[in-house]
Amino acid sequence: MPDSESIYPSKVDAWLAILLITVPLLVIGLGIYLGDLTAMILIPTGLLMALGFAAIAIPCRYTLTEKHLTIQCGILREIIQLQNIRDAVPSSDPLSAPALSLQRVKIKLGNGFRLISPRDRERFIREIKQKIGNI
C-alpha cells in the first residue's frame, strides 16, 4: 500500500509576489524605454531574472508522507526523514528559506532546522506532530 501524502502549497506574501514580478518587468521596461544598446542588455537581463525567480520559486510546496517530508521550491528539493524531525513550531524568522511567506513553520531537526511556509500552517503543524509522534 503506497504512503498517503498531504501536499501543502506555500503561503505567498503579497509584497514578495509583487517584488518577484515587478523587478524583472521594470528592468525590461527600462530596456525598452532606453532602447538601442541598453535594450540589448536590459531586456535579456530582465527575462533571465524572471526565469531565475520562477526556477527557484515555482512550485513551492511541502509534501508529508508517513515516512518523510519533501520540501520543494522550484528546482530545489530536499527530503527529510520524519525520524530526524524533533518538533515543528510557528515562526516568523526572516532567514532565507524555501518559503514565500514570513508566516512560517520551524522544523527542528536533530542537527539544525528548516523554515517553511505552508498555507495552512496550523493544520500542517498538527499533522506533522501526529506523524512524528507515531514513529
C-alpha positions as CSV (number, residue, x, y, z in Angstrom):
1,M,0.0,0.0,0.0
2,P,1.5,3.4,-1.0
3,D,2.1,6.1,1.6
4,S,-0.7,8.5,2.0
5,E,0.5,12.0,1.3
6,S,-0.6,15.5,2.1
7,I,0.5,18.4,-0.1
8,Y,0.7,21.8,1.4
9,P,1.3,24.7,-1.0
10,S,3.4,27.6,0.3
11,K,1.6,30.7,1.6
12,V,2.6,33.6,-0.6
13,D,3.0,37.1,0.9
14,A,1.7,39.8,-1.5
15,W,4.7,42.0,-1.1
16,L,7.0,39.2,-2.1
17,A,4.9,38.3,-5.2
18,I,4.8,41.9,-6.2
19,L,8.6,42.2,-5.8
20,L,9.3,39.0,-7.8
21,I,7.0,40.1,-10.6
22,T,7.8,43.8,-10.8
23,V,11.6,43.8,-10.6
24,P,12.1,41.9,-13.9
25,L,9.3,43.9,-15.5
26,L,11.0,47.2,-14.5
27,V,14.3,46.0,-15.9
28,I,12.6,45.0,-19.2
29,G,10.6,48.3,-19.3
30,L,13.7,50.3,-18.7
31,G,15.4,48.5,-21.6
32,I,12.5,49.3,-23.9
33,Y,12.4,52.9,-22.8
34,L,16.1,53.5,-23.2
35,G,16.4,51.5,-26.4
36,D,19.5,50.8,-28.5
37,L,22.5,49.1,-26.9
38,T,21.0,49.4,-23.4
39,A,17.9,47.4,-24.6
40,M,20.1,44.6,-25.8
41,I,21.5,44.2,-22.3
42,L,18.5,45.1,-20.1
43,I,15.7,43.1,-21.9
44,P,17.6,39.7,-21.8
45,T,18.7,40.5,-18.2
46,G,15.0,41.1,-17.1
47,L,13.9,37.9,-18.9
48,L,16.7,35.9,-17.2
49,M,15.7,37.4,-13.8
50,A,12.1,36.3,-14.4
51,L,13.2,32.8,-15.4
52,G,15.6,32.5,-12.5
53,F,12.9,33.6,-10.0
54,A,10.4,31.1,-11.5
55,A,13.0,28.3,-11.4
56,I,13.6,28.7,-7.7
57,A,10.0,29.6,-6.6
58,I,7.5,27.6,-8.7
59,P,6.2,25.3,-7.4
60,C,6.8,25.9,-3.7
61,R,5.2,23.1,-1.7
62,Y,5.7,20.7,1.1
63,T,4.6,17.0,0.9
64,L,4.1,14.9,4.0
65,T,4.0,11.1,3.9
66,E,4.2,8.5,6.6
67,K,8.0,8.4,6.3
68,H,9.3,11.8,5.1
69,L,8.7,15.5,4.5
70,T,9.6,16.7,1.0
71,I,10.4,20.4,0.7
72,Q,10.2,21.6,-2.9
73,C,10.8,25.2,-4.0
74,G,11.3,25.3,-7.8
75,I,14.2,23.1,-8.8
76,L,15.4,22.8,-5.2
77,R,14.2,19.7,-3.4
78,E,15.0,18.2,-0.1
79,I,13.7,15.0,1.5
80,I,13.8,14.8,5.3
81,Q,13.0,11.6,7.1
82,L,10.4,12.1,9.7
83,Q,12.5,10.2,12.2
84,N,15.0,13.1,12.0
85,I,12.4,15.7,12.9
86,R,12.2,16.6,16.6
87,D,9.4,19.3,16.5
88,A,7.5,21.8,14.4
89,V,6.6,25.2,15.8
90,P,5.2,28.5,14.4
91,S,7.9,31.0,13.4
92,S,8.4,34.3,11.6
93,D,12.1,34.0,11.3
94,P,13.2,36.1,8.2
95,L,16.2,33.9,7.3
96,S,16.5,32.7,3.7
97,A,14.3,29.6,3.3
98,P,12.3,27.7,0.7
99,A,9.3,29.7,1.8
100,L,7.3,32.5,0.1
101,S,5.9,34.0,3.3
102,L,7.2,35.1,6.6
103,Q,4.4,33.2,8.4
104,R,6.5,30.1,8.7
105,V,7.0,26.8,10.5
106,K,10.3,26.0,12.0
107,I,11.1,22.3,11.5
108,K,13.5,21.3,14.3
109,L,15.9,18.6,13.3
110,G,18.5,16.6,15.3
111,N,21.1,18.8,13.6
112,G,19.6,22.2,12.8
113,F,16.3,23.3,11.4
114,R,14.4,24.2,8.2
115,L,12.0,27.0,7.7
116,I,8.9,26.5,5.5
117,S,5.6,28.4,5.0
118,P,2.7,26.1,4.4
119,R,-0.5,28.0,3.6
120,D,-2.4,26.1,6.3
121,R,0.2,26.4,9.0
122,E,-1.8,25.1,11.9
123,R,-3.1,22.0,10.1
124,F,0.5,21.3,8.9
125,I,1.9,21.5,12.4
126,R,-0.9,19.2,13.8
127,E,-0.3,16.7,11.1
128,I,3.5,16.6,11.3
129,K,3.4,16.3,15.1
130,Q,1.0,13.5,14.8
131,K,3.2,11.7,12.3
132,I,6.4,12.2,14.2
133,G,4.6,11.0,17.4
134,N,3.8,7.7,15.7
135,I,7.4,6.9,14.9
